[in-house]
Amino acid sequence: MKNEELKNRDLEVLWHPCTQMKDHEVLPLTPIKKAYGVYLEDFEENKYIDAVSSWWVNLFGHTNKYINEKIKEQLDTLEHVIIAGFTHEPVVRLSERLVKLTPKGLDKCFYADNGSSAVEVALKMSYHANLNDGKNKPLFVSLTNSYHGETIGALSVGDVELYKDTYKPLLIQSVQTPVPKDTTIEAAREAAQQFEELCKKRAEEISAIILEPLIQGAGYMHMYHPEFLVLVRDICDRYDIHLIADEVMVGFGRTGEMFACDVAGVSPDFIVLSKGLTGGYLPLSVVLTSNEIYMKFYCDYNEYKAFLHSHSYTGNALACAAANATLDIFENENIIEKNKELSAYMAKRLEEFKDLENVDHVRQRGMVCAIELKGYTAEERIGLKVYQHGLKNGVLLRPLGHIVYFMPPYVITQEECDKMFDVALEAIKTL
Ligand SMILES: *Cc1c(COP(=O)(O)O)cnc(C)c1O
């Protein structure tokens, strides 16, 4: 098979996500035959460094030997079983480990199969927990510039216009409060104060605030100070509002600590996890919450307080095996410590971008680096040019508008890192 053949067959039958399909008249698809470590390889043996971890999911490389082995073991034992009324070892073990690993006070795990549906679970649980307490609070707060997924509920609490505006008439009630405008502690305090102003007026109606701790991923890798989380936690306590931490992207070491909430020493009422949960192998997501919230649903059947939410593949055994293998690697290889070296190295390389003419500024938190370009209009599609230059030179970069970012798998070597930065540097210089 050839690259060309597969591209043509694809366009006959596929509709790709988040894509203007007409672009493919001029912008070729990249068929991938196989992948290993940080590399993707096409049918003509061209290799690409996966600098975006295949949409932020991959942690320990593609076709990782250890994870492969664990999934194969599970495949020959139990592939899937209904987990209403039934259970299995991988899901129990995973839940025990997640309860231990996540910030304290998160005691129960509820599974779904992608980030958006887990966000929906958290929103519904928060609203329903209040309702079971006799309080009807139909309003959700989120931050400006936030992203929480694409299903209607998740889209409703997001604030990326490009994804949201078209569907406005379909959305549930939400209101946005300003995200801290930069990484300073002053900006964090100012934004927290604005949230408190909103609470003073509308706390009675508000079930929860949902936020992406420390880094707004799809919101152009915008970053803010951990103090904001501390202040928001305190405001939530004082105004009887749940805090939902959407760690779908930032979870599992992306910010430098295992979870972004750990950086601030904050425990949310709900934490939402997906993406890195299975090491980037299989769709799985989970919401953890407190025993206190769990108990608000716990009563005799005829009191009608149960959380009657489910997905066909809830708690899939293969996905749980992949997640357990991923957590094994974190434990056995001291990944969070090792990543500190890697992230310090990336910081050094990032310095080189600072003084480029068309670079506004650079930012980094842990394993996420971003370069903000200046002086371009949306029509120039500057990100697309960087993307194309990257592909031609063996690196998959997928800028968000005018933001070039790096979020590589944790197994990337210094040498591979150099290649990734060199290609991006060249791409930006030649714009
Ligand atoms: C990707 C993402 C989601 C949505 O997850 P999907 O699996 O794509 O539905 C939600 N929240 C954040 C912060 C994300 O980055």
The ligand as an SDF file (V2000), in Angstrom:
LIG
                    3D

 15 15  0  0  0  0  0  0  0  0999 V2000
   -9.7310   17.3350   25.5160 C   0  0  0  0  0  0  0  0  0  0  0  0
  -10.4070   17.9850   26.6470 C   0  0  0  0  0  0  0  0  0  0  0  0
  -11.7350   17.6740   26.9900 C   0  0  0  0  0  0  0  0  0  0  0  0
  -12.5990   16.7670   26.1650 C   0  0  0  0  0  0  0  0  0  0  0  0
  -12.1340   15.4560   26.1190 O   0  0  0  0  0  0  0  0  0  0  0  0
  -12.5710   14.5330   24.8740 P   0  0  0  0  0  0  0  0  0  0  0  0
  -12.0420   13.1930   25.2380 O   0  0  0  0  0  0  0  0  0  0  0  0
  -11.9240   15.1250   23.6720 O   0  0  0  0  0  0  0  0  0  0  0  0
  -14.0570   14.5690   24.8170 O   0  0  0  0  0  0  0  0  0  0  0  0
  -12.2640   18.2540   28.1300 C   0  0  0  0  0  0  0  0  0  0  0  0
  -11.5430   19.1040   28.8670 N   0  0  0  0  0  0  0  0  0  0  0  0
  -10.2710   19.4300   28.5760 C   0  0  0  0  0  0  0  0  0  0  0  0
   -9.5360   20.3670   29.4570 C   0  0  0  0  0  0  0  0  0  0  0  0
   -9.6630   18.8960   27.4410 C   0  0  0  0  0  0  0  0  0  0  0  0
   -8.4210   19.2510   27.1210 O   0  0  0  0  0  0  0  0  0  0  0  0
  1  2  1  0
  2  3  1  0
  2 14  2  0
  3  4  1  0
  3 10  2  0
  4  5  1  0
  5  6  1  0
  6  7  2  0
  6  8  1  0
  6  9  1  0
 10 11  1  0
 11 12  2  0
 12 13  1  0
 12 14  1  0
 14 15  1  0
M  END
$$$$
